[in-house]
């Protein structure tokens, strides 16, 4: 509490400075009240703590909202003082305080194959353990199965105390207490939800129901869906403006971003996307820009976040463009984009309609989720086909650590001050069988086109799941993935694993299930049992991708 009050930006305006000091004061009281409710026994004090937690959180929101209505501050913050929490908006990395990296911060990943949430301490860049939300296949396919399936999306509350984790195949949003790593409840919604995030006031969770045409609005206290916001078909993600009543919802099936008025729940603008498949977006702290990715066409578009809502520019980022995060630090304003088909993160200096690429950072196999620290000095990247997270120092754009996590991390978030002082390891479990995985690469044969692929093979008990991410192929063409007995023509016995059709950028991700690790991993197979991966056009035996033989 004292640190937050001392760090508040003083302007000389009594109204603004009163609120700037009282917000961290009240937040400290709320945090202490929650500790009493978690550990205290005295019924009188517990009742008082409950009242404090409710009333002072409401007062915090009143002060935050009123600050937004005051005239702009004219004086600069004290030298070296951190930006105060109320200056942090709720979009992208604008969520949460702009505080230095701390052991109270957490990095979370949604691990789709192991159905876990991995928890990392960014102060040490160590995996603390996983929150197990479900089982792996084939147990997860039982008619008696009760856990979550295809854990994928993730958001968090403005008070930094609750995660909202979306599971695609179980049509659910799981709410998790960040301090205890305990599941608070599960809300079941429509078909194939994808991402979720809390509204700025913390009173609602908006979850995009990508398999249908609406956003599910959830009451996180009552643990129920309270209404639906109709959007273009296939809403992919939702984030909010830092201070204005706007929610941004790109689509995965319709080339259109919807802007929703959060007061009326009505779509007030429809902005064309360059292609239909947008899985992710980020909103700048100053509320001026929205960046959203287009996975199918390998582009990223920049949109004005305020009226008139319009596309400012389109950037060709690369095949399988996954996620984007916007970062502000002492070096300037930047966008970090994960490009899965090139195994890198591209860094752009933001300048409205004229962003400039300043760096390309090789990070590992199939980068997916990406999020920045509160102070903008770090970016964390989930590596889908490497079962790991890479930490990047944004002041140097150098990798500082790679951390093993659960199987196939998808969404990733960085939550500043997510836990109170202490280890914060309650109710976490070790990786266990989720650590059993192999990672392969495939290359084009001599004289072939410049295609390549990464492959992950993850243990799921009696079976394994294989995922291939291929790029550099012909757009709109169908290919077959084979399991073969020889790496050289005619490749021996061939067993078909999957077929896939590339998108307009010549890339695609495909999956297969079977007893594959033992066949593909040399350490577990004798020489005559060794198998390899091969990709050919569906109508031809000509190889376009061959496993390069290495396993890591």
N, C-alpha and C positions, 0 to 999 in steps of 0.2 A: 504494500500500500504506500509506504513512504517513498519507495523508489519511483512509483508511478506518479505520485504527486510532485516530487522534486523534478521529474522529467517533463511535467506539463509545460506547454509553451505559454509564456506570459506575454500579453499584448498591451497591457495598460487599460484595457476595456474591462471594467469591473464585472459586467454581466458574463462576458466570454471567459474571463479568468476564473470567476466563481465556478462555472460549470466545468472548466478544464481541470480544476483541482478536485471538485467534488466527485467527478466520475471515477477516478481511481480510488478515492476514499471509499465510496460506496461499493466499488467492485471488491475491495479488500474485505469489507464487511460481509458481502455476499459469499465470498470464498470461505471466510471463517465460519459463517453460518452453515454452509454445506459440510464443512469438516465436522461440526457439532452434530449435524443430522446423520452423518456417516458413522461416527465413533462414539458420540455422547450417549449417556444413559438417563440423565436427569430429565423427567418429563416437562418440568417448567421451562428449563433452558432449551429443550428441543422445540417446544411450542414457540418460544421467543425467536429461536433461530429460523423456524419456518416462516414466521411473519417478516423477519428481516430479509430473508432470501426473496420473498415475493415482492414486498413493497419497495425495497431499495433497487431491485432490478427494474421495476417499473419506473422509478425516479431516474435511473440512469438513461433509460430510453427517452424520457421526456427531455432531459438535458441534451442528449445527443441530437434529437430532432430540432430543439430550439436553437442550438448552435448553428445548425444549417441555415436558419432564417436570419441570423445576425449579419451585419455588414462585414465585408472581408477585413481580416486583421491586417494592419499596416506595419506592425513591428516584427522584426525577425526573431526567431527563437534564440535562447541563450546559446553561446558557442558551445558545441559539444553535446547539447541536450538532445535526447531522442525526440522524435515526433510523438505527440501525445496520442493515446489510443483513439480518441474521437476523430482524429484526422484520417483514420483508416476506413476506407469504404468497404462494402461487402462483395465486390466483384473480383474474381480471380485472386491473385496474391494481395489484392487490396484488403482482404479480410484479415482482421486481427491487428494487434499492435505492431508498429514498426520498431520492434525491439531487437537487440542483438541476439545472435544464436545462443541458446541456453540449454542446460540439462533438463529444464522444465518443458522444452519444446518436444514435439514428436512428428515424425514422418510416418505416414500410414500408406500401405498399398492394399488394393483389393486383388486377391489372388484367385483367378478364375477357375483353375483346374483343381487346386487343393481346397477350395472353398474356405479360405482363411483370410484374415486381415493381418498383415505383418506390421510390427511396431518397431521403429528405429529411434534411438536417441541420437540426434544430430550433433550433440556436443562431443560424443565419442565415435559417431558413425558406426555404431554396433547394433546388430539386431537384438532386441530384448526378448523377443518371442512372438508368438502368433495368437490371435483370437480365433478360435476354431468355430466357424458358423455352420459347418456341415461336413459330410463325408465325401470321399471321392467315389467315382464310378468304379465298380458296378453297384456298390451298396446304395449310392444316391438314387438309383433308379428303381428301388424297391417300392411297391405300393404302400408299404408301411413307413416309408422314410419321412422324417419330420424336419430335417435340417434345411439349410438354404443351398441352392444349386446355381452355379455360374455366378459367383460373387464378382461383381464387375465395377459398379459406379460408386462414387463417394463424394460427400460434402460434409460441412460441419457448421455448427451454430456460431452466432456472433459472440456469445460469451465463452466460446472455445471449450465448452464442457461436454458437447454431444457430437458424435459422428452419426451420419446417416449413410448407411451402406446398402446399395442396390444389388439385388440378386436377380439376374435376368430370367432364369428358367423356373424359379419359384415365385415370380411375380411379387417380389416383396421389398420392403425397406426396413432394415434392421437399425434400431437406434441404440448406440453404445455410449456408456459413460466413459469419458476419456481418463478420468482420475482413477477409476477402478478397473477399467477394461471389461466391465460387465455389460451384458445385453440388458437394456431397459425394457425393450419390447419389440415386437415385429408387427408391421402393418402390411396387409396383403392388398394389392391394387390390381390394375389392368395388365394386359398381355405384354410381356417383354419390356419392362421398364429398363431404362439405361443409366440415367444420372439423376442426382437429387441435390438440392441445396436449401439451406434455411433462408428465409426472408430476413432483411436487415433488423427487424424488431424481434426476431427469434420466435415469433408466435406461430409460424407456419413452415412446413417443409414442402417445397414444390418438387415433384418427381415427374420427369418426362416419361410418358408411356409410349415408347417408340413403336411398339407393335400395333398401336392404334393412333388416334388423332387428338390426344389431349394431354394436358398436364394435370396430374393428380395433386390436389392441395390437401395436405395432411395436418391435423392438429397433433403436435408432438406430445402434448400432455394427455389428451384423451386417447391417443394412439388409434386414430381412425381417420379415414378419408372424409373431408367435410364438403368438398365441392370439386368440380372439374372445369378446367379452362380449355375450351376447344381451340385447336391450332391446326396448322397444316399437317397433313399425314406424316407420321414418323418423327415427332419431336425428339431431338438428340440430346440436348442439354439445356439447362437454364441457369443464368446468373443475373445479378441485379446491379442497377446503377448505385453508386455510393451514396447519393443524396436525393435523387429524383425518383418518382414512382414508376420506374421502368424495369421490366423483366425482358431478357433477350432469349429467344428460343429458336435456334437453327434446326433444320430438318435433316433427317437421314434418308428420306424417300422423295421429298419434294424440294425443288430448288428455290427455297424461300426461307428467310429469317423473319419470324414474327416478333414484334415488339408489343408487350402486353402492359396495360395500365394496371398496376398492382392494387389500385383503389377500387376499380370497377371490374377487374378480371376480364377485360375486353381487349381484343387485339386492336391496336391503334395504328399499326404500320406493318406493311408487308414488303420486305426488301429482297430483291432477287439475289439468289446465290449463283455462282458460276457453274455449279454442278450440284446434283441432288444430295450427295452423301457428306453431311457435316456432323462429326461426332463430338466436337469440343469447341469451347470458346473461352476467352478471358477478357475482363473489363479493366481498363486502366484506373489507377487510383484517383486521377483528377476527373474521372467521369467523361472524358472526351472521346475515347476510342473503344471499340469492340473489335477484337481479332477473333476470327473463327476459321477452323481448318476444313479442308475438303479432301477426304481420304481417297475418294475415287479418282479425282483428276490431279492430285498432287499439288494443290494450290492452297494458299492462305489469303483470306480477304480481310481488309480493314474497313470498318464501317463507323460512321459518326454515331456516338452514343446518345446524342440529343437531337431534337428536331432541327432541321429536316433530316430524318434518318436516311442515309444514303451510303453507297459504297464509295470509299475514298480511293482505294487502289486494290489491285490483285497481284499477289506475289507468287511466282512459280517456285514452290519450295521443294518438291520432289516426290517420288512415288511413295505411297502409303504414308502421307502426312497425317500424323496422329493427333497430338495435343499441342497446345500453345500456352505459355504463361508470360505475363507482362511483369517486368522487374524495373524498379527505380532504385538507384544507388548513387553514390558520390560521382560515378563516372557518367551518369546520364540516365536516359530512359530506353529500355531494351525489350525485345520480344525474343523468347527462346522457343523454337519449334522443333518437335521431335519428328524425324523423317525415317520411318521404319524401313523403307525399301533401300535406304542408303546407310543405315546403321549409324546415323549421326544426329546431332542437334545443331541447327543453324541459328545464328544469333543476328538479329537485326536491330540497328539503332532506329528508334521510332522518331518519326518526324512527319506526322499527319499522313498526307498522301504520298510522301517521298521517303519511305523507309530504306535504309541502306544496309546490306549484308556486310557484317564486319568479321565474322568468324564462322568456321565449320569445325565442330568438335566431334571426332569419332568416339562413340560411347560404348558400343557393344551391340548385341544381336536384338534387332527389332525394338528400338526405343518406343515407348508408348506414353504412359502418364508422365507429366512434368509439372513441377510447382516450385515456387521460390520461397525462401525464408522471409520472415517478417521484415528484416532490414535490407533485403535485396542482395545480400552478399553471397548467397548460395542458391543453386538450383539443383533439385533432385529429380532423377529420371528413372522410371521403371523400365527394365529391359525384359520384354515379354518372352523372348526366346532364349533368355540366359538366366532367368529366375534370379534376378539381382537388381539392385538399385545403384546408380552411379551418382556421386556427389560432385558438383562442379563449383569451383570458386569463380564467381562472376566478375571479380575485379581483375582476374588474370585469364579467365576462360580456360583454366586447366582443371583436369580431373584430380580430385584429392582423395577419393576413396570409392571402392566398389564393394557393396554389401550383399551377401546372399539373403534371399527372402523366399516366400512361398512360391508355388508353381504358377507361372504365367501372370505376373503382376500387370494389371490393367490401369485403372485409375490410381492416381497418387495425389496426396495432399500433404502440405506442411502446415501444422497447427501450432502457432506460437503459444507458449504458456498453457499447454494442454493439461499439464498435471501439476499438482502442488510439489514443493520440495520433497525429495526422497527418491527412491529407486523407481517407483511407478511401474512395478512389474507384477502387481497383483493379478491373478487369474490368467496370466499368459502361459502358453505352453511351448515346448520346443518344436522345431520344424518336423521332427519325426520322419515319416515316409515322404513328406513333401520335399525333403532334401535329396531324394533319389531321382536324379535326372541326368540325361546326357544331352549335349548340344553339338550339332553338326553343321557343316557348311557344304553347299553345292556350288559348283562352278560350271561354266560353259566349256564344252569340249574344244580342242584346238580348231580354229577356223570358224567357230560358231559365233552367234551374236553375243553381245556383252551382257549376258544374263547372269544372275547369281541368286542364291537363296540361303536363308538360315533355317535351321530345323531344331526344334526342341522335342525331346522324348521323355515324358514324365511318368513316373511309376504311379499307378493307382491300385496297388494290390495285385490281383491276378491279371490285370490288364494294364496297358500303357496308353497314353494319349500322345499322338504325334501331331505337331503343327509345323507347316512349312509356310514361310513368307518369301515369295518369289518376286523378282522385279527384273526389268530389262527384257521382258518378253514382248511378243506382238500384241497390241491392244485388241480386245474383243475376241481372242482366239481361245479355244478349249484345249486343255492339256491333261495328260494322265500322269499320275505319280505311281511308280512301280517299285516293288521290292524285288531285287534281282540277285543272282548268285555270283555275278562277275562284274567288275568295273570296266571291262573292255568288251567291245563288240564281239559276238552278238549278244552279250550280257547274260547268257545262260537262261535258266528258268525265270520267268517273269510272273509276278503276282500283283494284280492291280490293288492299290490302296485307296486311291481317290481320283476324282476328276474335278477340274476347276476351270472357270472362264475368267480371263484377265479383264481388268477394268480399262478405262480409256487411257490410263497411264502405263499400261502394260505390266501391271502388278496384281497380285492377289494373295490372300491367305486361305489355306485349306487345312482340314483336319482329318485324321484317321485314328481308329481305336483298334488295339489288338495286342498280342504278346510280342512286342517289337524291340524292347531294350536289349534283351538277351541276344536277339539275332543281329542287332546293329552295333553292339558294343564288343570290341575285340577281347577285352579282358574277361568277358563272360561267355565267350563262344570259342569252340575249337575251330581250326582253320576251315574245315569242310562245312561247318555250319554258318560261317560268316555270310551276312547279307548286306546289300548296299542299296542306296536309293537312286532312282533314275527318273527323269521327266522327259516325256516325248509329246509332240502334238497328238491329239486324240485320233487323228486320221493317218498317223505315220509312225514308223519305228525309228525315225531319225532322232538321236538324242539332242536335247537342248540344255539339260542340266545333269551333271553327274556328281555324286558324292565325292568329296576330295579325299576321303579316307581318314581325316583327323577327327578325334572325339575329344571334347573338353567339357 
